[in-house]
Amino acid sequence: MGPEIIVPIGFFATVLGMVIGLPLVRSYARRVESRPSRDALPTGELFTRLDRIEQSIEAMATEVERIAEGQRFTTKLLSEVRTSAPAALAAPAPAAATPAAPAMQPDGTVLSEAARRS
């Protein structure tokens, strides 16, 4: 047997091996990939970690709610100060006040001595 017959026989054997072998290799790979692995199953350690994560998220949610409540309270106080400030400025000064206190208009502006005279 010379090389003139071995090369074509080797070529056909390679083609036949690919035609038969490729589907076999694909089916084996699908079977291996579809098999559940032992690492994917939940363990007691995983449940413990998930429980800790859940507790920490609940604690963060509580703290965020506290911060939001403080923000609402501060906003309420600031809005009350804005509405009551002009009324406090417009209120008459007590009799015990010093005579050098400048005169104020109801909107909170201070009048100069020349403006009070005119």
FIKEDO-900377 format. One record per residue (C-alpha): x, y, z; residue in one letter. Coordinates in Angstrom, 1 decimal, always signed. Example, Ala and Ser with C-alpha at 12.3 -4.5 7.8 and 13.67 -1.06 7.14 Angstrom:
2
<east=+12.3&north=-4.5&up=+7.8&lumfi=a>
<east=+13.7&north=-1.1&up=+7.1&lumfi=s>
END
This chain:
118
<east=+0.0&north=+0.0&up=+0.0&lumfi=m>
<east=+1.5&north=+3.2&up=-1.1&lumfi=g>
<east=+0.7&north=+6.7&up=-0.2&lumfi=p>
<east=-1.7&north=+7.0&up=-3.2&lumfi=e>
<east=-4.2&north=+4.8&up=-1.4&lumfi=i>
<east=-3.5&north=+5.7&up=+2.3&lumfi=i>
<east=-4.3&north=+9.4&up=+1.9&lumfi=v>
<east=-7.8&north=+9.0&up=+0.4&lumfi=p>
<east=-8.6&north=+6.3&up=+3.0&lumfi=i>
<east=-7.4&north=+8.6&up=+5.8&lumfi=g>
<east=-9.5&north=+11.5&up=+4.4&lumfi=f>
<east=-12.7&north=+9.4&up=+4.3&lumfi=f>
<east=-12.0&north=+8.0&up=+7.8&lumfi=a>
<east=-11.6&north=+11.6&up=+9.1&lumfi=t>
<east=-14.9&north=+12.7&up=+7.4&lumfi=v>
<east=-16.7&north=+9.7&up=+8.7&lumfi=l>
<east=-15.4&north=+10.3&up=+12.2&lumfi=g>
<east=-16.6&north=+13.9&up=+12.1&lumfi=m>
<east=-20.0&north=+13.0&up=+10.7&lumfi=v>
<east=-20.6&north=+10.4&up=+13.4&lumfi=i>
<east=-18.6&north=+11.9&up=+16.2&lumfi=g>
<east=-19.9&north=+15.5&up=+16.2&lumfi=l>
<east=-23.5&north=+14.6&up=+17.0&lumfi=p>
<east=-22.3&north=+12.2&up=+19.7&lumfi=l>
<east=-20.1&north=+14.9&up=+21.3&lumfi=v>
<east=-23.0&north=+17.4&up=+21.2&lumfi=r>
<east=-25.5&north=+15.0&up=+22.8&lumfi=s>
<east=-22.9&north=+14.2&up=+25.6&lumfi=y>
<east=-22.3&north=+17.9&up=+26.2&lumfi=a>
<east=-26.0&north=+18.6&up=+26.5&lumfi=r>
<east=-26.5&north=+15.7&up=+29.0&lumfi=r>
<east=-23.6&north=+16.9&up=+31.1&lumfi=v>
<east=-24.8&north=+20.6&up=+31.1&lumfi=e>
<east=-28.4&north=+19.6&up=+31.9&lumfi=s>
<east=-27.4&north=+17.6&up=+34.9&lumfi=r>
<east=-27.9&north=+19.6&up=+38.2&lumfi=p>
<east=-24.6&north=+20.2&up=+40.0&lumfi=s>
<east=-24.2&north=+19.7&up=+43.7&lumfi=r>
<east=-23.0&north=+23.3&up=+44.2&lumfi=d>
<east=-26.3&north=+24.7&up=+42.9&lumfi=a>
<east=-28.4&north=+23.1&up=+45.6&lumfi=l>
<east=-29.1&north=+25.4&up=+48.6&lumfi=p>
<east=-27.3&north=+24.5&up=+51.8&lumfi=t>
<east=-27.8&north=+25.5&up=+55.4&lumfi=g>
<east=-25.0&north=+28.1&up=+55.0&lumfi=e>
<east=-26.8&north=+29.7&up=+52.1&lumfi=l>
<east=-30.0&north=+30.0&up=+54.1&lumfi=f>
<east=-28.1&north=+31.5&up=+57.0&lumfi=t>
<east=-26.5&north=+34.1&up=+54.7&lumfi=r>
<east=-29.8&north=+35.0&up=+53.1&lumfi=l>
<east=-31.4&north=+35.4&up=+56.6&lumfi=d>
<east=-28.6&north=+37.8&up=+57.6&lumfi=r>
<east=-29.0&north=+39.8&up=+54.4&lumfi=i>
<east=-32.8&north=+40.0&up=+55.0&lumfi=e>
<east=-32.3&north=+41.3&up=+58.6&lumfi=q>
<east=-29.8&north=+43.9&up=+57.5&lumfi=s>
<east=-32.1&north=+45.2&up=+54.7&lumfi=i>
<east=-34.9&north=+45.5&up=+57.2&lumfi=e>
<east=-32.7&north=+47.4&up=+59.6&lumfi=a>
<east=-31.7&north=+49.8&up=+56.8&lumfi=m>
<east=-35.3&north=+50.3&up=+55.9&lumfi=a>
<east=-36.1&north=+51.2&up=+59.5&lumfi=t>
<east=-33.2&north=+53.7&up=+59.6&lumfi=e>
<east=-34.3&north=+55.3&up=+56.3&lumfi=v>
<east=-37.8&north=+55.7&up=+57.6&lumfi=e>
<east=-36.4&north=+57.4&up=+60.8&lumfi=r>
<east=-34.4&north=+59.8&up=+58.6&lumfi=i>
<east=-37.5&north=+60.5&up=+56.5&lumfi=a>
<east=-39.6&north=+61.2&up=+59.6&lumfi=e>
<east=-36.9&north=+63.6&up=+60.9&lumfi=g>
<east=-36.9&north=+65.4&up=+57.5&lumfi=q>
<east=-40.7&north=+65.7&up=+57.6&lumfi=r>
<east=-40.5&north=+67.1&up=+61.1&lumfi=f>
<east=-37.8&north=+69.6&up=+60.2&lumfi=t>
<east=-39.7&north=+70.7&up=+57.2&lumfi=t>
<east=-42.9&north=+71.2&up=+59.3&lumfi=k>
<east=-40.9&north=+73.3&up=+61.8&lumfi=l>
<east=-39.4&north=+75.5&up=+59.1&lumfi=l>
<east=-42.8&north=+76.1&up=+57.5&lumfi=s>
<east=-44.3&north=+77.1&up=+60.8&lumfi=e>
<east=-41.4&north=+79.5&up=+61.5&lumfi=v>
<east=-41.9&north=+81.1&up=+58.1&lumfi=r>
<east=-45.7&north=+81.6&up=+58.7&lumfi=t>
<east=-45.3&north=+82.9&up=+62.3&lumfi=s>
<east=-42.2&north=+85.1&up=+61.7&lumfi=a>
<east=-43.9&north=+88.1&up=+60.1&lumfi=p>
<east=-46.5&north=+88.1&up=+62.9&lumfi=a>
<east=-43.8&north=+88.0&up=+65.5&lumfi=a>
<east=-42.0&north=+90.9&up=+63.8&lumfi=l>
<east=-45.2&north=+92.9&up=+63.5&lumfi=a>
<east=-46.0&north=+92.5&up=+67.2&lumfi=a>
<east=-45.6&north=+95.7&up=+69.3&lumfi=p>
<east=-42.3&north=+95.9&up=+71.3&lumfi=a>
<east=-42.6&north=+95.5&up=+75.0&lumfi=p>
<east=-42.5&north=+98.7&up=+77.2&lumfi=a>
<east=-39.3&north=+97.6&up=+78.8&lumfi=a>
<east=-37.4&north=+97.8&up=+75.5&lumfi=a>
<east=-34.5&north=+100.2&up=+75.1&lumfi=t>
<east=-35.4&north=+103.5&up=+73.5&lumfi=p>
<east=-32.6&north=+103.2&up=+71.0&lumfi=a>
<east=-34.3&north=+100.2&up=+69.3&lumfi=a>
<east=-34.9&north=+101.0&up=+65.6&lumfi=p>
<east=-38.5&north=+101.1&up=+64.3&lumfi=a>
<east=-39.5&north=+98.1&up=+62.2&lumfi=m>
<east=-42.3&north=+97.9&up=+59.6&lumfi=q>
<east=-44.6&north=+94.8&up=+59.6&lumfi=p>
<east=-42.6&north=+93.2&up=+56.8&lumfi=d>
<east=-39.4&north=+93.3&up=+58.9&lumfi=g>
<east=-37.6&north=+96.2&up=+57.3&lumfi=t>
<east=-35.9&north=+98.8&up=+59.6&lumfi=v>
<east=-36.7&north=+102.4&up=+59.0&lumfi=l>
<east=-34.0&north=+105.0&up=+59.3&lumfi=s>
<east=-34.4&north=+108.1&up=+61.5&lumfi=e>
<east=-35.0&north=+110.3&up=+58.4&lumfi=a>
<east=-37.6&north=+107.9&up=+57.0&lumfi=a>
<east=-39.5&north=+107.9&up=+60.3&lumfi=r>
<east=-39.7&north=+111.7&up=+60.4&lumfi=r>
<east=-41.2&north=+112.0&up=+56.9&lumfi=s>
END
